[in-house]
Amino acid sequence: MTTRSAEHATLVIERRLKAAVGRIFRAWSTPEAKRQWFACHGEWVPLDYGLDFRPGGTERNHVADTDGLLHAFDAHFIDIVPDTRIIYAYEMKLGERRISASLATVTFEAEPDGTKMVFTEQVVFLDGYADNGARLQGTEIGLDNLELFLEREANPIH
């Protein structure tokens, strides 16, 4: 018998990025760009990716970890205001088991030397899934990858 439970958490990550709001927003909204930085584990195998970036659109990122276990991210965009905010709901699965459901908001604010970006996620971990900080760590890694992507885009020859 499966024990049913719901454990709530809120994650807030603020970044000050040395790029214009428009460049950062494009990194979130363009499939070719987002696919390059979105993964938090470079050694995992990509299985399926798609991004239909519009209100009512979806995003899908399915990967297999080093043991072959499916990690599935499936999102639905609720609200998009160009260069201002993105709001989406998503679920995560490990194999066939749904481990969480989330509401995420990303806001962008121009600053004199770049952009202030705030990522806020309200997450519910389901049915005894013990996250132990992995969601925050994975999101931080993904946002680190976004910063590296923006640096590479600005300076393509190293």
N, CA, C and O of each residue as an XYZ file, in Angstrom:
632
protein
N       0.836     -1.186      0.000
C       0.000      0.000      0.000
C       0.880      1.249      0.000
O       1.841      1.336      0.764
N       0.553      2.198     -0.847
C       1.308      3.440     -0.949
C       0.824      4.436      0.091
O      -0.377      4.675      0.221
N       1.758      5.016      0.830
C       1.418      6.071      1.769
C       1.287      7.369      0.992
O       2.187      7.738      0.238
N       0.183      8.056      1.170
C      -0.052      9.329      0.482
C       0.345     10.475      1.392
O      -0.037     10.514      2.562
N       1.116     11.407      0.847
C       1.521     12.581      1.621
C       1.829     13.721      0.658
O       2.007     13.524     -0.544
N       1.887     14.927      1.233
C       2.209     16.127      0.463
C       3.037     17.036      1.362
O       2.544     17.567      2.357
N       4.312     17.207      0.989
C       5.215     18.072      1.752
C       5.538     19.304      0.910
O       6.105     19.198     -0.178
N       5.165     20.481      1.438
C       5.333     21.733      0.694
C       6.651     22.421      1.027
O       7.152     22.347      2.149
N       7.198     23.097      0.009
C       8.411     23.903      0.202
C       8.374     25.053     -0.800
O       7.742     24.964     -1.852
N       9.061     26.123     -0.450
C       9.210     27.254     -1.356
C      10.693     27.527     -1.533
O      11.436     27.641     -0.558
N      11.115     27.631     -2.781
C      12.498     27.933     -3.121
C      12.536     29.311     -3.761
O      11.723     29.606     -4.636
N      13.456     30.147     -3.344
C      13.644     31.457     -3.959
C      15.132     31.615     -4.247
O      15.964     31.522     -3.344
N      15.456     31.854     -5.511
C      16.842     32.030     -5.933
C      16.932     33.347     -6.687
O      16.242     33.548     -7.687
N      17.774     34.232     -6.210
C      17.964     35.531     -6.857
C      19.344     35.553     -7.494
O      20.338     35.183     -6.871
N      19.387     35.991     -8.741
C      20.658     36.120     -9.458
C      20.754     37.508    -10.074
O      19.772     38.059    -10.571
N      21.942     38.048    -10.029
C      22.240     39.288    -10.750
C      23.142     38.883    -11.909
O      24.272     38.436    -11.709
N      22.627     39.045    -13.117
C      23.303     38.575    -14.316
C      23.827     39.752    -15.122
O      23.174     40.791    -15.226
N      25.003     39.578    -15.684
C      25.637     40.642    -16.476
C      25.222     40.519    -17.938
O      26.054     40.363    -18.832
N      23.925     40.595    -18.149
C      23.361     40.528    -19.495
C      22.055     41.311    -19.483
O      21.412     41.458    -18.444
N      21.676     41.810    -20.653
C      20.423     42.550    -20.781
C      19.230     41.619    -20.596
O      19.306     40.426    -20.886
N      18.136     42.180    -20.112
C      16.918     41.406    -19.880
C      16.526     40.616    -21.122
O      16.198     39.434    -21.019
N      16.555     41.246    -22.288
C      16.141     40.576    -23.520
C      16.951     39.330    -23.831
O      16.393     38.326    -24.275
N      18.257     39.376    -23.603
C      19.112     38.202    -23.840
C      18.754     37.074    -22.897
O      18.695     35.914    -23.302
N      18.517     37.408    -21.646
C      18.183     36.376    -20.651
C      16.817     35.780    -20.957
O      16.638     34.564    -20.890
N      15.860     36.628    -21.292
C      14.522     36.140    -21.625
C      14.590     35.202    -22.831
O      13.919     34.171    -22.841
N      15.388     35.540    -23.846
C      15.547     34.660    -25.017
C      16.158     33.314    -24.621
O      15.817     32.285    -25.205
N      17.050     33.316    -23.644
C      17.637     32.050    -23.195
C      16.583     31.136    -22.576
O      16.707     29.913    -22.637
N      15.555     31.721    -21.986
C      14.441     30.946    -21.422
C      13.416     30.563    -22.483
O      12.764     29.526    -22.361
N      13.263     31.383    -23.524
C      12.125     31.239    -24.431
C      12.439     30.596    -25.773
O      11.515     30.267    -26.518
N      13.697     30.409    -26.101
C      14.098     29.855    -27.392
C      14.546     28.398    -27.199
O      15.469     28.136    -26.428
N      13.905     27.459    -27.887
C      14.250     26.044    -27.668
C      15.736     25.740    -27.843
O      16.314     25.013    -27.035
N      16.366     26.286    -28.892
C      17.777     26.000    -29.145
C      18.655     26.487    -27.999
O      19.644     25.838    -27.657
N      18.303     27.626    -27.401
C      19.090     28.169    -26.291
C      18.809     27.407    -25.002
O      19.738     26.980    -24.317
N      17.539     27.237    -24.672
C      17.207     26.635    -23.373
C      17.726     25.204    -23.268
O      18.175     24.781    -22.203
N      17.665     24.483    -24.336
C      18.135     23.090    -24.309
C      19.622     23.007    -23.938
O      20.067     22.013    -23.364
N      20.386     24.054    -24.268
C      21.828     24.041    -23.988
C      22.151     24.225    -22.511
O      23.178     23.729    -22.048
N      21.305     24.921    -21.759
C      21.652     25.217    -20.365
C      20.737     24.574    -19.330
O      21.091     24.542    -18.152
N      19.587     24.067    -19.721
C      18.556     23.666    -18.768
C      18.916     22.445    -17.932
O      18.484     22.347    -16.783
N      19.680     21.528    -18.465
C      19.995     20.295    -17.734
C      20.886     20.571    -16.534
O      21.756     21.441    -16.582
N      20.663     19.826    -15.457
C      21.502     20.018    -14.272
C      22.538     18.900    -14.127
O      23.377     18.952    -13.227
N      22.490     17.891    -15.001
C      23.458     16.790    -14.950
C      23.953     16.507    -16.360
O      23.266     15.849    -17.141
N      25.133     16.998    -16.686
C      25.676     16.875    -18.028
C      25.914     15.456    -18.496
O      25.936     15.204    -19.701
N      26.093     14.517    -17.570
C      26.397     13.138    -17.954
C      25.133     12.315    -18.225
O      25.234     11.172    -18.671
N      23.959     12.866    -17.966
C      22.720     12.138    -18.229
C      22.394     12.166    -19.713
O      22.838     13.060    -20.433
N      21.628     11.198    -20.167
C      21.328     11.025    -21.586
C      20.001     11.711    -21.937
O      18.965     11.367    -21.369
N      20.023     12.679    -22.869
C      18.768     13.306    -23.309
C      17.907     12.299    -24.069
O      18.408     11.570    -24.925
N      16.614     12.260    -23.754
C      15.689     11.357    -24.430
C      14.668     12.114    -25.275
O      14.392     11.727    -26.410
N      14.108     13.184    -24.730
C      13.055     13.920    -25.431
C      13.042     15.353    -24.910
O      13.045     15.583    -23.701
N      13.026     16.315    -25.835
C      12.934     17.713    -25.427
C      12.028     18.453    -26.396
O      12.089     18.243    -27.607
N      11.194     19.315    -25.853
C      10.349     20.167    -26.675
C       9.963     21.408    -25.900
O       9.762     21.349    -24.687
N       9.857     22.538    -26.595
C       9.475     23.798    -25.963
C       8.531     24.548    -26.896
O       8.912     24.938    -27.999
N       7.299     24.744    -26.441
C       6.293     25.549    -27.126
C       6.017     26.730    -26.199
O       5.105     26.688    -25.374
N       6.819     27.780    -26.351
C       6.852     28.893    -25.397
C       5.772     29.921    -25.720
O       5.975     30.846    -26.507
N       4.628     29.729    -25.089
C       3.490     30.645    -25.200
C       2.522     30.288    -24.080
O       2.550     29.162    -23.585
N       1.665     31.222    -23.667
C       0.648     30.854    -22.683
C      -0.176     29.684    -23.223
O      -0.680     29.738    -24.345
N      -0.307     28.642    -22.432
C      -0.971     27.424    -22.877
C      -0.026     26.430    -23.518
O      -0.411     25.289    -23.771
N       1.215     26.844    -23.788
C       2.209     25.964    -24.387
C       2.831     25.038    -23.342
O       2.515     25.119    -22.155
N       3.704     24.174    -23.796
C       4.302     23.171    -22.924
C       5.815     23.107    -23.110
O       6.375     23.582    -24.098
N       6.443     22.500    -22.113
C       7.859     22.162    -22.206
C       8.014     20.753    -21.679
O       7.370     20.358    -20.707
N       8.886     19.997    -22.344
C       9.116     18.600    -21.982
C      10.618     18.363    -22.008
O      11.285     18.651    -23.001
N      11.144     17.835    -20.906
C      12.559     17.473    -20.856
C      12.668     16.128    -20.152
O      12.530     16.039    -18.932
N      12.915     15.092    -20.930
C      13.051     13.739    -20.387
C      14.490     13.295    -20.596
O      15.024     13.376    -21.702
N      15.106     12.828    -19.523
C      16.488     12.352    -19.565
C      16.594     11.051    -18.785
O      15.739     10.737    -17.956
N      17.652     10.299    -19.061
C      17.942      9.089    -18.299
C      19.223      9.324    -17.512
O      20.213      9.816    -18.053
N      19.196      8.967    -16.225
C      20.404      9.131    -15.418
C      21.394      8.017    -15.741
O      21.130      7.189    -16.612
N      22.520      7.991    -15.054
C      23.577      7.019    -15.355
C      23.143      5.577    -15.099
O      23.777      4.647    -15.598
N      22.064      5.377    -14.322
C      21.515      4.030    -14.100
C      20.384      3.705    -15.073
O      19.804      2.620    -15.018
N      20.072      4.653    -15.970
C      19.008      4.436    -16.942
C      17.624      4.830    -16.458
O      16.647      4.628    -17.179
N      17.510      5.387    -15.255
C      16.210      5.781    -14.708
C      15.729      7.070    -15.376
O      16.484      8.036    -15.487
N      14.475      7.080    -15.816
C      13.865      8.239    -16.435
C      13.634      9.346    -15.412
O      13.094      9.099    -14.333
N      14.046     10.572    -15.755
C      13.723     11.788    -15.001
C      12.915     12.641    -15.978
O      13.450     13.120    -16.978
N      11.621     12.830    -15.687
C      10.718     13.508    -16.615
C      10.230     14.830    -16.033
O       9.673     14.872    -14.937
N      10.448     15.910    -16.786
C       9.961     17.256    -16.468
C       8.931     17.592    -17.535
O       9.244     17.610    -18.726
N       7.698     17.858    -17.104
C       6.632     18.242    -18.024
C       5.956     19.492    -17.487
O       5.400     19.485    -16.389
N       6.007     20.578    -18.277
C       5.523     21.885    -17.831
C       4.423     22.414    -18.739
O       4.286     22.016    -19.896
N       3.637     23.337    -18.160
C       2.561     24.032    -18.858
C       2.705     25.521    -18.541
O       2.679     25.908    -17.373
N       2.855     26.355    -19.568
C       3.019     27.798    -19.356
C       1.665     28.447    -19.090
O       0.711     28.266    -19.846
N       1.605     29.200    -18.009
C       0.373     29.849    -17.578
C       0.354     31.317    -17.990
O      -0.649     31.810    -18.505
N       1.466     32.011    -17.760
C       1.528     33.451    -18.016
C       2.928     33.804    -18.495
O       3.925     33.390    -17.904
N       2.985     34.574    -19.573
C       4.266     35.045    -20.097
C       4.114     36.513    -20.447
O       3.243     36.884    -21.234
N       4.960     37.345    -19.865
C       5.036     38.760    -20.218
C       6.475     38.972    -20.684
O       7.393     38.943    -19.865
N       6.692     39.185    -21.989
C       8.051     39.280    -22.514
C       8.930     40.231    -21.702
O       8.523     41.339    -21.352
N      10.142     39.766    -21.414
C      11.175     40.521    -20.693
C      10.759     40.903    -19.276
O      11.422     41.732    -18.652
N       9.677     40.320    -18.747
C       9.185     40.674    -17.417
C       8.985     39.455    -16.521
O       9.531     39.401    -15.419
N       8.191     38.457    -16.993
C       7.945     37.287    -16.148
C       7.509     36.086    -16.972
O       6.997     36.201    -18.086
N       7.740     34.923    -16.362
C       7.300     33.632    -16.883
C       6.702     32.880    -15.700
O       7.331     32.772    -14.648
N       5.492     32.362    -15.869
C       4.873     31.541    -14.823
C       4.469     30.220    -15.467
O       3.799     30.193    -16.499
N       4.894     29.119    -14.834
C       4.554     27.809    -15.363
C       4.344     26.815    -14.226
O       4.885     26.972    -13.132
N       3.556     25.804    -14.510
C       3.343     24.697    -13.582
C       4.029     23.479    -14.187
O       4.045     23.301    -15.405
N       4.599     22.640    -13.313
C       5.237     21.440    -13.851
C       5.207     20.297    -12.858
O       5.064     20.488    -11.650
N       5.346     19.102    -13.412
C       5.471     17.904    -12.590
C       6.786     17.224    -12.919
O       7.305     17.333    -14.030
N       7.312     16.521    -11.926
C       8.521     15.716    -12.103
C       8.178     14.267    -11.802
O       7.442     13.959    -10.864
N       8.738     13.380    -12.636
C       8.575     11.944    -12.405
C       9.944     11.280    -12.391
O      10.853     11.680    -13.119
N      10.074     10.274    -11.564
C      11.207      9.346    -11.597
C      10.632      8.025    -12.070
O       9.808      7.422    -11.381
N      11.056      7.574    -13.233
C      10.399      6.416    -13.830
C       8.942      6.775    -14.063
O       8.648      7.796    -14.686
N       8.036      5.960    -13.578
C       6.599      6.235    -13.710
C       6.026      6.907    -12.463
O       4.832      7.202    -12.421
N       6.850      7.152    -11.456
C       6.376      7.705    -10.182
C       6.439      9.237    -10.178
O       7.514      9.820    -10.319
N       5.284      9.879    -10.014
C       5.245     11.345     -9.877
C       5.788     11.685     -8.490
O       5.266     11.221     -7.477
N       6.847     12.505     -8.459
C       7.469     12.857     -7.175
C       7.133     14.266     -6.718
O       7.265     14.577     -5.535
N       6.689     15.145     -7.660
C       6.391     16.509     -7.248
C       5.533     17.215     -8.279
O       5.454     16.821     -9.443
N       4.887     18.286     -7.802
C       4.170     19.223     -8.654
C       4.546     20.615     -8.172
O       4.659     20.848     -6.968
N       4.740     21.545     -9.109
C       5.259     22.867     -8.751
C       4.599     23.974     -9.538
O       4.077     23.768    -10.634
N       4.637     25.155     -8.949
C       4.329     26.400     -9.633
C       5.601     27.229     -9.568
O       6.116     27.495     -8.482
N       6.111     27.639    -10.728
C       7.360     28.407    -10.782
C       7.111     29.757    -11.434
O       6.368     29.868    -12.409
N       7.747     30.783    -10.875
C       7.680     32.137    -11.419
C       9.101     32.643    -11.584
O       9.907     32.566    -10.657
N       9.404     33.158    -12.762
C      10.703     33.764    -13.025
C      10.440     35.219    -13.395
O       9.678     35.500    -14.320
N      11.073     36.148    -12.670
C      10.908     37.567    -12.978
C      12.247     38.154    -13.389
O      13.306     37.696    -12.962
N      12.173     39.185    -14.235
C      13.355     39.845    -14.773
C      13.205     41.351    -14.561
O      12.162     41.933    -14.861
N      14.261     41.968    -14.042
C      14.238     43.412    -13.803
C      15.568     44.001    -14.240
O      16.628     43.599    -13.759
N      15.500     44.964    -15.165
C      16.718     45.610    -15.659
C      17.393     46.388    -14.537
O      16.736     47.046    -13.730
N      18.719     46.299    -14.504
C      19.549     47.053    -13.569
C      20.643     47.734    -14.384
O      20.870     47.357    -15.534
N      21.328     48.730    -13.815
C      22.350     49.455    -14.575
C      23.435     48.560    -15.184
O      23.924     48.850    -16.276
N      23.818     47.479    -14.499
C      24.897     46.619    -15.013
C      24.401     45.241    -15.465
O      25.196     44.310    -15.585
N      23.103     45.106    -15.713
C      22.585     43.820    -16.152
C      21.139     43.612    -15.764
O      20.290     44.475    -15.989
N      20.865     42.452    -15.176
C      19.494     42.061    -14.873
C      19.424     41.357    -13.525
O      20.277     40.534    -13.193
N      18.412     41.687    -12.767
C      18.075     40.932    -11.562
C      17.007     39.925    -11.968
O      15.932     40.294    -12.441
N      17.323     38.643    -11.773
C      16.391     37.563    -12.082
C      16.048     36.855    -10.779
O      16.940     36.494    -10.011
N      14.767     36.657    -10.529
C      14.330     35.943     -9.333
C      13.502     34.740     -9.767
O      12.506     34.878    -10.477
N      13.931     33.553     -9.325
C      13.228     32.300     -9.573
C      12.561     31.895     -8.270
O      13.233     31.731     -7.252
N      11.243     31.732     -8.293
C      10.496     31.303     -7.111
C       9.713     30.052     -7.479
O       8.990     30.032     -8.475
N       9.863     29.012     -6.670
C       9.132     27.765     -6.911
C       8.392     27.360     -5.650
O       8.967     27.278     -4.565
N       7.107     27.110     -5.820
C       6.292     26.539     -4.758
C       6.086     25.085     -5.153
O       5.431     24.792     -6.153
N       6.638     24.191     -4.376
C       6.665     22.779     -4.752
C       5.978     21.941     -3.681
O       6.041     22.252     -2.492
N       5.325     20.876     -4.123
C       4.798     19.876     -3.202
C       5.426     18.534     -3.599
O       5.258     18.052     -4.719
N       6.154     17.953     -2.641
C       6.761     16.638     -2.841
C       5.731     15.600     -2.413
O       5.102     15.730     -1.363
N       5.566     14.577     -3.231
C       4.437     13.667     -3.091
C       4.808     12.299     -2.532
O       5.871     11.749     -2.822
N       3.908     11.777     -1.732
C       3.865     10.380     -1.321
C       5.177      9.846     -0.766
O       5.648      8.775     -1.146
N       5.756     10.632      0.153
C       6.952     10.180      0.860
C       8.260     10.419      0.134
O       9.314     10.009      0.620
N       8.221     11.076     -1.027
C       9.478     11.360     -1.722
C      10.327     12.280     -0.849
O       9.895     13.373     -0.483
N      11.520     11.838     -0.525
C      12.441     12.622      0.316
C      13.406     13.383     -0.583
O      14.363     12.809     -1.102
N      13.157     14.657     -0.764
C      13.979     15.482     -1.657
C      15.352     15.779     -1.071
O      16.348     15.771     -1.794
N      15.414     16.039      0.222
C      16.681     16.317      0.921
C      17.515     17.413      0.263
O      18.744     17.339      0.252
N      16.854     18.420     -0.280
C      17.571     19.551     -0.863
C      17.981     19.381     -2.317
O      18.604     20.277     -2.886
N      17.646     18.250     -2.931
C      18.072     17.990     -4.305
C      17.448     18.960     -5.302
O      18.102     19.345     -6.271
N      16.189     19.367     -5.083
C      15.539     20.284     -6.037
C      16.246     21.629     -6.037
O      16.521     22.192     -7.097
N      16.538     22.142     -4.849
C      17.249     23.423     -4.769
C      18.621     23.302     -5.423
O      19.022     24.171     -6.197
N      19.334     22.234     -5.115
C      20.667     22.039     -5.688
C      20.599     21.929     -7.212
O      21.402     22.554     -7.904
N      19.665     21.153     -7.744
C      19.537     21.003     -9.187
C      19.159     22.301     -9.872
O      19.650     22.603    -10.960
N      18.277     23.079     -9.229
C      17.880     24.370     -9.801
C      19.053     25.338     -9.796
O      19.262     26.067    -10.765
N      19.819     25.348     -8.713
C      21.023     26.202     -8.651
C      22.001     25.831     -9.758
O      22.568     26.711    -10.406
N      22.203     24.543     -9.978
C      23.108     24.096    -11.048
C      22.587     24.558    -12.405
O      23.359     25.038    -13.235
N      21.288     24.417    -12.635
C      20.696     24.872    -13.887
C      20.900     26.360    -14.103
O      21.217     26.787    -15.212
N      20.720     27.159    -13.048
C      20.909     28.608    -13.180
C      22.382     28.967    -13.334
O      22.709     29.952    -13.995
N      23.285     28.176    -12.728
C      24.719     28.352    -12.995
C      24.994     28.114    -14.482
O      25.754     28.851    -15.110
N      24.365     27.076    -15.033
C      24.529     26.769    -16.457
C      23.990     27.902    -17.335
O      24.557     28.202    -18.385
N      22.886     28.531    -16.896
C      22.364     29.687    -17.622
C      23.408     30.797    -17.658
O      23.636     31.392    -18.712
N      24.042     31.085    -16.530
C      25.080     32.126    -16.489
C      26.226     31.788    -17.426
O      26.710     32.656    -18.154
N      26.666     30.529    -17.416
C      27.749     30.107    -18.305
C      27.325     30.227    -19.767
O      28.119     30.654    -20.606
N      26.095     29.858    -20.079
C      25.572     29.984    -21.440
C      25.605     31.443    -21.886
O      26.033     31.738    -23.001
N      25.158     32.355    -21.028
C      25.150     33.769    -21.372
C      26.569     34.299    -21.585
O      26.794     35.124    -22.471
N      27.526     33.829    -20.777
C      28.924     34.238    -20.953
C      29.468     33.730    -22.278
O      30.138     34.473    -22.996
N      29.188     32.462    -22.617
C      29.649     31.890    -23.898
C      29.035     32.625    -25.074
O      29.705     32.878    -26.075
N      27.750     32.970    -24.952
C      27.055     33.679    -26.021
C      27.673     35.064    -26.247
O      27.790     35.520    -27.384
N      28.065     35.726    -25.155
C      28.653     37.069    -25.248
C      30.106     37.012    -25.746
O      30.570     37.931    -26.421
N      30.816     35.929    -25.410
C      32.229     35.764    -25.774
C      32.414     34.387    -26.406
O      32.964     33.494    -25.762
N      31.967     34.187    -27.657
C      31.980     32.836    -28.244
C      33.363     32.238    -28.444
O      33.486     31.017    -28.540
N      34.406     33.054    -28.511
C      35.760     32.528    -28.678
C      36.516     32.726    -27.375
O      36.674     33.848    -26.894
N      36.986     31.606    -26.805
C      37.699     31.669    -25.518
C      39.163     31.436    -25.717
O      39.927     31.450    -24.752
